Amino acid sequence: MRKLALILSIVFILLTFVGAGYVLLSRGNANDGYAVVPMVSALACICYYRQKKGF
């Protein structure tokens, strides 16, 4: 389960950068949620990973 959380966090981080790039390329006309929603999901996966790893 830890490995899945790590993989999902990496995927969500990549989606965050893609969403931020989309918002910047559209000159702010796109909704900011394209970058924020994957970021929140990545943070949740990272927190779960760290909790299970024992930091």
N, CA, C and O atoms as a Tripos MOL2 file, in Angstrom:
@<TRIPOS>MOLECULE
protein
  220   219    55     0     0
PROTEIN
NO_CHARGES

@<TRIPOS>ATOM
      1 N           0.8290   -1.1920    0.0000 N.3       1 MET1
      2 CA          0.0000    0.0000    0.0000 C.3       1 MET1
      3 C           0.8730    1.2550    0.0000 C.2       1 MET1
      4 O           0.5100    2.2720   -0.5910 O.2       1 MET1
      5 N           2.0370    1.1750    0.6730 N.am      2 ARG2
      6 CA          2.9460    2.3290    0.7050 C.3       2 ARG2
      7 C           3.4400    2.6720   -0.6830 C.2       2 ARG2
      8 O           3.5080    3.8430   -1.0590 O.2       2 ARG2
      9 N           3.7850    1.6440   -1.4460 N.am      3 LYS3
     10 CA          4.3190    1.8560   -2.7930 C.3       3 LYS3
     11 C           3.2590    2.4890   -3.6950 C.2       3 LYS3
     12 O           3.5780    3.3420   -4.5230 O.2       3 LYS3
     13 N           2.0100    2.0760   -3.5380 N.am      4 LEU4
     14 CA          0.9220    2.6560   -4.3190 C.3       4 LEU4
     15 C           0.7360    4.1310   -3.9840 C.2       4 LEU4
     16 O           0.5020    4.9470   -4.8770 O.2       4 LEU4
     17 N           0.8380    4.4740   -2.7150 N.am      5 ALA5
     18 CA          0.7070    5.8740   -2.3070 C.3       5 ALA5
     19 C           1.8360    6.7160   -2.8850 C.2       5 ALA5
     20 O           1.6170    7.8620   -3.2760 O.2       5 ALA5
     21 N           3.0370    6.1580   -2.9420 N.am      6 LEU6
     22 CA          4.1670    6.8790   -3.5210 C.3       6 LEU6
     23 C           3.9750    7.0870   -5.0230 C.2       6 LEU6
     24 O           4.2290    8.1770   -5.5370 O.2       6 LEU6
     25 N           3.5310    6.0560   -5.7180 N.am      7 ILE7
     26 CA          3.3000    6.1700   -7.1650 C.3       7 ILE7
     27 C           2.1870    7.1740   -7.4490 C.2       7 ILE7
     28 O           2.3090    7.9940   -8.3590 O.2       7 ILE7
     29 N           1.1130    7.1150   -6.6840 N.am      8 LEU8
     30 CA          0.0180    8.0660   -6.8820 C.3       8 LEU8
     31 C           0.4510    9.5030   -6.5970 C.2       8 LEU8
     32 O           0.0270   10.4280   -7.2890 O.2       8 LEU8
     33 N           1.2850    9.6910   -5.5920 N.am      9 SER9
     34 CA          1.7400   11.0460   -5.3010 C.3       9 SER9
     35 C           2.5980   11.5870   -6.4390 C.2       9 SER9
     36 O           2.5090   12.7710   -6.7630 O.2       9 SER9
     37 N           3.4210   10.7510   -7.0460 N.am     10 ILE10
     38 CA          4.2310   11.1920   -8.1850 C.3      10 ILE10
     39 C           3.3410   11.5420   -9.3770 C.2      10 ILE10
     40 O           3.5770   12.5380  -10.0610 O.2      10 ILE10
     41 N           2.3260   10.7280   -9.6210 N.am     11 VAL11
     42 CA          1.4020   11.0020  -10.7250 C.3      11 VAL11
     43 C           0.6590   12.3170  -10.4760 C.2      11 VAL11
     44 O           0.5140   13.1290  -11.3890 O.2      11 VAL11
     45 N           0.1950   12.5270   -9.2570 N.am     12 PHE12
     46 CA         -0.5370   13.7550   -8.9520 C.3      12 PHE12
     47 C           0.3720   14.9870   -9.0040 C.2      12 PHE12
     48 O          -0.0790   16.0730   -9.3690 O.2      12 PHE12
     49 N           1.6400   14.8270   -8.6430 N.am     13 ILE13
     50 CA          2.5780   15.9490   -8.7570 C.3      13 ILE13
     51 C           2.7670   16.3290  -10.2220 C.2      13 ILE13
     52 O           2.7930   17.5110  -10.5650 O.2      13 ILE13
     53 N           2.8980   15.3240  -11.0820 N.am     14 LEU14
     54 CA          3.0220   15.6060  -12.5070 C.3      14 LEU14
     55 C           1.7640   16.2840  -13.0480 C.2      14 LEU14
     56 O           1.8540   17.2210  -13.8420 O.2      14 LEU14
     57 N           0.5960   15.8130  -12.6210 N.am     15 LEU15
     58 CA         -0.6550   16.4440  -13.0440 C.3      15 LEU15
     59 C          -0.7620   17.8830  -12.5500 C.2      15 LEU15
     60 O          -1.3570   18.7290  -13.2180 O.2      15 LEU15
     61 N          -0.1870   18.1600  -11.3810 N.am     16 THR16
     62 CA         -0.1890   19.5210  -10.8630 C.3      16 THR16
     63 C           0.5980   20.4490  -11.7790 C.2      16 THR16
     64 O           0.1510   21.5510  -12.0990 O.2      16 THR16
     65 N           1.7780   19.9890  -12.1980 N.am     17 PHE17
     66 CA          2.5880   20.8220  -13.0910 C.3      17 PHE17
     67 C           1.9320   20.9810  -14.4560 C.2      17 PHE17
     68 O           2.0000   22.0570  -15.0510 O.2      17 PHE17
     69 N           1.3040   19.9360  -14.9550 N.am     18 VAL18
     70 CA          0.6020   20.0400  -16.2340 C.3      18 VAL18
     71 C          -0.5690   21.0130  -16.1150 C.2      18 VAL18
     72 O          -0.7890   21.8310  -17.0080 O.2      18 VAL18
     73 N          -1.3080   20.9300  -15.0330 N.am     19 GLY19
     74 CA         -2.4240   21.8490  -14.8130 C.3      19 GLY19
     75 C          -1.9690   23.2860  -14.6520 C.2      19 GLY19
     76 O          -2.6130   24.2020  -15.1630 O.2      19 GLY19
     77 N          -0.8680   23.4930  -13.9470 N.am     20 ALA20
     78 CA         -0.3400   24.8530  -13.7860 C.3      20 ALA20
     79 C           0.1310   25.4010  -15.1270 C.2      20 ALA20
     80 O          -0.0710   26.5770  -15.4270 O.2      20 ALA20
     81 N           0.7610   24.5460  -15.9350 N.am     21 GLY21
     82 CA          1.1760   24.9740  -17.2650 C.3      21 GLY21
     83 C          -0.0090   25.3350  -18.1330 C.2      21 GLY21
     84 O           0.0450   26.3060  -18.8870 O.2      21 GLY21
     85 N          -1.0810   24.5600  -18.0330 N.am     22 TYR22
     86 CA         -2.2890   24.8570  -18.7990 C.3      22 TYR22
     87 C          -2.8890   26.1970  -18.3890 C.2      22 TYR22
     88 O          -3.3080   26.9820  -19.2400 O.2      22 TYR22
     89 N          -2.9270   26.4530  -17.0960 N.am     23 VAL23
     90 CA         -3.4670   27.7290  -16.6170 C.3      23 VAL23
     91 C          -2.6040   28.8920  -17.0970 C.2      23 VAL23
     92 O          -3.1250   29.9330  -17.4990 O.2      23 VAL23
     93 N          -1.2850   28.7130  -17.0520 N.am     24 LEU24
     94 CA         -0.3930   29.7820  -17.4980 C.3      24 LEU24
     95 C          -0.4650   29.9910  -19.0080 C.2      24 LEU24
     96 O          -0.4270   31.1290  -19.4760 O.2      24 LEU24
     97 N          -0.5670   28.9120  -19.7690 N.am     25 LEU25
     98 CA         -0.6510   29.0430  -21.2180 C.3      25 LEU25
     99 C          -1.9680   29.6590  -21.6750 C.2      25 LEU25
    100 O          -2.0240   30.3030  -22.7230 O.2      25 LEU25
    101 N          -3.0210   29.4660  -20.8950 N.am     26 SER26
    102 CA         -4.3030   30.0600  -21.2510 C.3      26 SER26
    103 C          -4.4290   31.4840  -20.7100 C.2      26 SER26
    104 O          -5.4960   32.0950  -20.7700 O.2      26 SER26
    105 N          -3.3280   31.9920  -20.1850 N.am     27 ARG27
    106 CA         -3.2500   33.3640  -19.6540 C.3      27 ARG27
    107 C          -4.2640   33.6220  -18.5340 C.2      27 ARG27
    108 O          -4.7990   34.7230  -18.4030 O.2      27 ARG27
    109 N          -4.5110   32.6030  -17.7460 N.am     28 GLY28
    110 CA         -5.3680   32.7530  -16.5830 C.3      28 GLY28
    111 C          -6.8430   32.5790  -16.8540 C.2      28 GLY28
    112 O          -7.6590   32.7390  -15.9470 O.2      28 GLY28
    113 N          -7.2090   32.2490  -18.0980 N.am     29 ASN29
    114 CA         -8.6290   32.0580  -18.4130 C.3      29 ASN29
    115 C          -9.1500   30.7280  -17.9020 C.2      29 ASN29
    116 O         -10.3450   30.5860  -17.6420 O.2      29 ASN29
    117 N          -8.2630   29.7530  -17.7560 N.am     30 ALA30
    118 CA         -8.6600   28.4440  -17.2280 C.3      30 ALA30
    119 C          -8.7880   28.5330  -15.7100 C.2      30 ALA30
    120 O          -8.1860   29.3910  -15.0630 O.2      30 ALA30
    121 N          -9.5780   27.6360  -15.1700 N.am     31 ASN31
    122 CA         -9.8120   27.5940  -13.7330 C.3      31 ASN31
    123 C          -8.5520   27.1170  -13.0070 C.2      31 ASN31
    124 O          -7.8490   26.2300  -13.4930 O.2      31 ASN31
    125 N          -8.2720   27.7010  -11.8530 N.am     32 ASP32
    126 CA         -7.1060   27.3130  -11.0610 C.3      32 ASP32
    127 C          -7.2250   25.9050  -10.4930 C.2      32 ASP32
    128 O          -6.2310   25.3240  -10.0570 O.2      32 ASP32
    129 N          -8.4100   25.3640  -10.4970 N.am     33 GLY33
    130 CA         -8.6260   24.0190   -9.9730 C.3      33 GLY33
    131 C          -7.8810   22.9500  -10.7370 C.2      33 GLY33
    132 O          -7.6490   21.8580  -10.2160 O.2      33 GLY33
    133 N          -7.4980   23.2550  -11.9880 N.am     34 TYR34
    134 CA         -6.7250   22.2890  -12.7660 C.3      34 TYR34
    135 C          -5.3810   22.0080  -12.1080 C.2      34 TYR34
    136 O          -4.8070   20.9410  -12.3280 O.2      34 TYR34
    137 N          -4.8710   22.9200  -11.3180 N.am     35 ALA35
    138 CA         -3.5940   22.7200  -10.6370 C.3      35 ALA35
    139 C          -3.7860   22.4080   -9.1490 C.2      35 ALA35
    140 O          -2.9840   21.6830   -8.5590 O.2      35 ALA35
    141 N          -4.8320   22.9450   -8.5530 N.am     36 VAL36
    142 CA         -4.9940   22.8310   -7.0990 C.3      36 VAL36
    143 C          -5.5060   21.4530   -6.6800 C.2      36 VAL36
    144 O          -5.0480   20.8980   -5.6820 O.2      36 VAL36
    145 N          -6.4400   20.9070   -7.4290 N.am     37 VAL37
    146 CA         -7.0280   19.6190   -7.0520 C.3      37 VAL37
    147 C          -5.9940   18.4930   -7.0620 C.2      37 VAL37
    148 O          -5.9410   17.7210   -6.1050 O.2      37 VAL37
    149 N          -5.1570   18.3670   -8.1220 N.am     38 PRO38
    150 CA         -4.1200   17.3270   -8.0460 C.3      38 PRO38
    151 C          -3.0960   17.5870   -6.9470 C.2      38 PRO38
    152 O          -2.5450   16.6450   -6.3780 O.2      38 PRO38
    153 N          -2.8330   18.8730   -6.6410 N.am     39 MET39
    154 CA         -1.8740   19.1860   -5.5840 C.3      39 MET39
    155 C          -2.3850   18.6910   -4.2270 C.2      39 MET39
    156 O          -1.6240   18.1260   -3.4410 O.2      39 MET39
    157 N          -3.6610   18.9020   -3.9590 N.am     40 VAL40
    158 CA         -4.2420   18.4520   -2.6910 C.3      40 VAL40
    159 C          -4.2130   16.9250   -2.6130 C.2      40 VAL40
    160 O          -3.9330   16.3540   -1.5590 O.2      40 VAL40
    161 N          -4.5050   16.2730   -3.7360 N.am     41 SER41
    162 CA         -4.4590   14.8090   -3.7590 C.3      41 SER41
    163 C          -3.0370   14.3010   -3.5460 C.2      41 SER41
    164 O          -2.8330   13.3040   -2.8540 O.2      41 SER41
    165 N          -2.0560   14.9760   -4.1330 N.am     42 ALA42
    166 CA         -0.6590   14.5830   -3.9430 C.3      42 ALA42
    167 C          -0.2500   14.7550   -2.4880 C.2      42 ALA42
    168 O           0.4330   13.8970   -1.9290 O.2      42 ALA42
    169 N          -0.6600   15.8470   -1.8750 N.am     43 LEU43
    170 CA         -0.3280   16.0620   -0.4610 C.3      43 LEU43
    171 C          -0.9440   14.9890    0.4250 C.2      43 LEU43
    172 O          -0.3160   14.5370    1.3830 O.2      43 LEU43
    173 N          -2.1680   14.5790    0.1120 N.am     44 ALA44
    174 CA         -2.8180   13.5230    0.8940 C.3      44 ALA44
    175 C          -2.0710   12.2010    0.7390 C.2      44 ALA44
    176 O          -1.8820   11.4780    1.7180 O.2      44 ALA44
    177 N          -1.6470   11.8830   -0.4790 N.am     45 CYS45
    178 CA         -0.9020   10.6360   -0.7010 C.3      45 CYS45
    179 C           0.4580   10.6760   -0.0170 C.2      45 CYS45
    180 O           0.9050    9.6710    0.5360 O.2      45 CYS45
    181 N           1.1130   11.8260   -0.0530 N.am     46 ILE46
    182 CA          2.4180   11.9500    0.6010 C.3      46 ILE46
    183 C           2.2750   11.8070    2.1160 C.2      46 ILE46
    184 O           3.0980   11.1600    2.7630 O.2      46 ILE46
    185 N           1.2420   12.4060    2.6710 N.am     47 CYS47
    186 CA          1.0150   12.2800    4.1210 C.3      47 CYS47
    187 C           0.7450   10.8270    4.5060 C.2      47 CYS47
    188 O           1.2490   10.3440    5.5200 O.2      47 CYS47
    189 N          -0.0460   10.1390    3.6990 N.am     48 TYR48
    190 CA         -0.3150    8.7320    3.9690 C.3      48 TYR48
    191 C           0.9660    7.9090    3.8760 C.2      48 TYR48
    192 O           1.2150    7.0480    4.7190 O.2      48 TYR48
    193 N           1.7840    8.1750    2.8480 N.am     49 TYR49
    194 CA          3.0450    7.4520    2.6780 C.3      49 TYR49
    195 C           3.9640    7.6690    3.8630 C.2      49 TYR49
    196 O           4.5510    6.7170    4.3760 O.2      49 TYR49
    197 N           4.0940    8.9050    4.3010 N.am     50 ARG50
    198 CA          4.9820    9.2060    5.4230 C.3      50 ARG50
    199 C           4.4700    8.6070    6.7210 C.2      50 ARG50
    200 O           5.2600    8.1710    7.5580 O.2      50 ARG50
    201 N           3.1480    8.5810    6.8970 N.am     51 GLN51
    202 CA          2.5690    8.0060    8.1000 C.3      51 GLN51
    203 C           2.8530    6.5010    8.1590 C.2      51 GLN51
    204 O           3.1740    5.9760    9.2250 O.2      51 GLN51
    205 N           2.7390    5.8170    7.0420 N.am     52 LYS52
    206 CA          2.9690    4.3760    7.0120 C.3      52 LYS52
    207 C           4.4610    4.0380    7.0770 C.2      52 LYS52
    208 O           4.8310    2.9590    7.5390 O.2      52 LYS52
    209 N           5.3200    4.9570    6.6170 N.am     53 LYS53
    210 CA          6.7510    4.6850    6.6520 C.3      53 LYS53
    211 C           7.3160    4.8950    8.0540 C.2      53 LYS53
    212 O           8.3070    4.2610    8.4180 O.2      53 LYS53
    213 N           6.7100    5.7630    8.8350 N.am     54 GLY54
    214 CA          7.1460    5.9300   10.2180 C.3      54 GLY54
    215 C           8.0650    7.0980   10.4460 C.2      54 GLY54
    216 O           8.9150    7.0420   11.3350 O.2      54 GLY54
    217 N           7.9270    8.1650    9.6690 N.am     55 PHE55
    218 CA          8.7530    9.3570    9.8860 C.3      55 PHE55
    219 C           8.3330   10.0970   11.1170 C.2      55 PHE55
    220 O           8.9210   11.1260   11.4500 O.2      55 PHE55
@<TRIPOS>BOND
     1     1     2 1
     2     2     3 1
     3     3     4 2
     4     3     5 am
     5     5     6 1
     6     6     7 1
     7     7     8 2
     8     7     9 am
     9     9    10 1
    10    10    11 1
    11    11    12 2
    12    11    13 am
    13    13    14 1
    14    14    15 1
    15    15    16 2
    16    15    17 am
    17    17    18 1
    18    18    19 1
    19    19    20 2
    20    19    21 am
    21    21    22 1
    22    22    23 1
    23    23    24 2
    24    23    25 am
    25    25    26 1
    26    26    27 1
    27    27    28 2
    28    27    29 am
    29    29    30 1
    30    30    31 1
    31    31    32 2
    32    31    33 am
    33    33    34 1
    34    34    35 1
    35    35    36 2
    36    35    37 am
    37    37    38 1
    38    38    39 1
    39    39    40 2
    40    39    41 am
    41    41    42 1
    42    42    43 1
    43    43    44 2
    44    43    45 am
    45    45    46 1
    46    46    47 1
    47    47    48 2
    48    47    49 am
    49    49    50 1
    50    50    51 1
    51    51    52 2
    52    51    53 am
    53    53    54 1
    54    54    55 1
    55    55    56 2
    56    55    57 am
    57    57    58 1
    58    58    59 1
    59    59    60 2
    60    59    61 am
    61    61    62 1
    62    62    63 1
    63    63    64 2
    64    63    65 am
    65    65    66 1
    66    66    67 1
    67    67    68 2
    68    67    69 am
    69    69    70 1
    70    70    71 1
    71    71    72 2
    72    71    73 am
    73    73    74 1
    74    74    75 1
    75    75    76 2
    76    75    77 am
    77    77    78 1
    78    78    79 1
    79    79    80 2
    80    79    81 am
    81    81    82 1
    82    82    83 1
    83    83    84 2
    84    83    85 am
    85    85    86 1
    86    86    87 1
    87    87    88 2
    88    87    89 am
    89    89    90 1
    90    90    91 1
    91    91    92 2
    92    91    93 am
    93    93    94 1
    94    94    95 1
    95    95    96 2
    96    95    97 am
    97    97    98 1
    98    98    99 1
    99    99   100 2
   100    99   101 am
   101   101   102 1
   102   102   103 1
   103   103   104 2
   104   103   105 am
   105   105   106 1
   106   106   107 1
   107   107   108 2
   108   107   109 am
   109   109   110 1
   110   110   111 1
   111   111   112 2
   112   111   113 am
   113   113   114 1
   114   114   115 1
   115   115   116 2
   116   115   117 am
   117   117   118 1
   118   118   119 1
   119   119   120 2
   120   119   121 am
   121   121   122 1
   122   122   123 1
   123   123   124 2
   124   123   125 am
   125   125   126 1
   126   126   127 1
   127   127   128 2
   128   127   129 am
   129   129   130 1
   130   130   131 1
   131   131   132 2
   132   131   133 am
   133   133   134 1
   134   134   135 1
   135   135   136 2
   136   135   137 am
   137   137   138 1
   138   138   139 1
   139   139   140 2
   140   139   141 am
   141   141   142 1
   142   142   143 1
   143   143   144 2
   144   143   145 am
   145   145   146 1
   146   146   147 1
   147   147   148 2
   148   147   149 am
   149   149   150 1
   150   150   151 1
   151   151   152 2
   152   151   153 am
   153   153   154 1
   154   154   155 1
   155   155   156 2
   156   155   157 am
   157   157   158 1
   158   158   159 1
   159   159   160 2
   160   159   161 am
   161   161   162 1
   162   162   163 1
   163   163   164 2
   164   163   165 am
   165   165   166 1
   166   166   167 1
   167   167   168 2
   168   167   169 am
   169   169   170 1
   170   170   171 1
   171   171   172 2
   172   171   173 am
   173   173   174 1
   174   174   175 1
   175   175   176 2
   176   175   177 am
   177   177   178 1
   178   178   179 1
   179   179   180 2
   180   179   181 am
   181   181   182 1
   182   182   183 1
   183   183   184 2
   184   183   185 am
   185   185   186 1
   186   186   187 1
   187   187   188 2
   188   187   189 am
   189   189   190 1
   190   190   191 1
   191   191   192 2
   192   191   193 am
   193   193   194 1
   194   194   195 1
   195   195   196 2
   196   195   197 am
   197   197   198 1
   198   198   199 1
   199   199   200 2
   200   199   201 am
   201   201   202 1
   202   202   203 1
   203   203   204 2
   204   203   205 am
   205   205   206 1
   206   206   207 1
   207   207   208 2
   208   207   209 am
   209   209   210 1
   210   210   211 1
   211   211   212 2
   212   211   213 am
   213   213   214 1
   214   214   215 1
   215   215   216 2
   216   215   217 am
   217   217   218 1
   218   218   219 1
   219   219   220 2
@<TRIPOS>SUBSTRUCTURE
     1 MET1         2 RESIDUE 1 A MET
     2 ARG2         6 RESIDUE 1 A ARG
     3 LYS3        10 RESIDUE 1 A LYS
     4 LEU4        14 RESIDUE 1 A LEU
     5 ALA5        18 RESIDUE 1 A ALA
     6 LEU6        22 RESIDUE 1 A LEU
     7 ILE7        26 RESIDUE 1 A ILE
     8 LEU8        30 RESIDUE 1 A LEU
     9 SER9        34 RESIDUE 1 A SER
    10 ILE10       38 RESIDUE 1 A ILE
    11 VAL11       42 RESIDUE 1 A VAL
    12 PHE12       46 RESIDUE 1 A PHE
    13 ILE13       50 RESIDUE 1 A ILE
    14 LEU14       54 RESIDUE 1 A LEU
    15 LEU15       58 RESIDUE 1 A LEU
    16 THR16       62 RESIDUE 1 A THR
    17 PHE17       66 RESIDUE 1 A PHE
    18 VAL18       70 RESIDUE 1 A VAL
    19 GLY19       74 RESIDUE 1 A GLY
    20 ALA20       78 RESIDUE 1 A ALA
    21 GLY21       82 RESIDUE 1 A GLY
    22 TYR22       86 RESIDUE 1 A TYR
    23 VAL23       90 RESIDUE 1 A VAL
    24 LEU24       94 RESIDUE 1 A LEU
    25 LEU25       98 RESIDUE 1 A LEU
    26 SER26      102 RESIDUE 1 A SER
    27 ARG27      106 RESIDUE 1 A ARG
    28 GLY28      110 RESIDUE 1 A GLY
    29 ASN29      114 RESIDUE 1 A ASN
    30 ALA30      118 RESIDUE 1 A ALA
    31 ASN31      122 RESIDUE 1 A ASN
    32 ASP32      126 RESIDUE 1 A ASP
    33 GLY33      130 RESIDUE 1 A GLY
    34 TYR34      134 RESIDUE 1 A TYR
    35 ALA35      138 RESIDUE 1 A ALA
    36 VAL36      142 RESIDUE 1 A VAL
    37 VAL37      146 RESIDUE 1 A VAL
    38 PRO38      150 RESIDUE 1 A PRO
    39 MET39      154 RESIDUE 1 A MET
    40 VAL40      158 RESIDUE 1 A VAL
    41 SER41      162 RESIDUE 1 A SER
    42 ALA42      166 RESIDUE 1 A ALA
    43 LEU43      170 RESIDUE 1 A LEU
    44 ALA44      174 RESIDUE 1 A ALA
    45 CYS45      178 RESIDUE 1 A CYS
    46 ILE46      182 RESIDUE 1 A ILE
    47 CYS47      186 RESIDUE 1 A CYS
    48 TYR48      190 RESIDUE 1 A TYR
    49 TYR49      194 RESIDUE 1 A TYR
    50 ARG50      198 RESIDUE 1 A ARG
    51 GLN51      202 RESIDUE 1 A GLN
    52 LYS52      206 RESIDUE 1 A LYS
    53 LYS53      210 RESIDUE 1 A LYS
    54 GLY54      214 RESIDUE 1 A GLY
    55 PHE55      218 RESIDUE 1 A PHE
